[in-house]
């Protein structure tokens, strides 16, 4: 089990770095676009596409940020029950990770369904396919599923090690 975990976790740092850099680029782009809109509105003619593009970038920023929050276990959790379970704490986290993985699978499935149903929609100002925007949903769930599977494999590998040491 440990060998499987090690082979799958090779891409973990690379994926995290790509997500972090993507978030930085999207944030800088948002700041630039909003600044451009302010300058254009005050001194020239207002740009109609800036608000829409900023909104779409914010959606990607939010979903990618959610992936990194899940990876680093910084999502909001209700853990007062888990904290009271002294010996079974690891198992409860393992169980919630499995439930999360099932949820991520559903998010991937329905995210792609959403993309299929929006194949003829275009954004009002930019006229870009709305599929590009909606792709952020299954993409982020794929990354979250990857991190959930890593956590599951890590738990199983550690359990296997503890079993061998007894």
Protein Blocks (a to p, Z undefined) as FASTA:
>chain_A
ZZmmmmmmmmmmmmmmmmmmmmmmmmmmmmmmmmmmmmmmmmmccdfklmmmmmmmmmmm
mmmmmmmmmmnopaccdfklmmmmmmlmmmmmmmmmmmmmmmmmmmmmmmmmmmmmmmmg
ccfklopafklmmmmmmmmmmmmmmmmmmmmmmmmmmmmmmmmmZZ
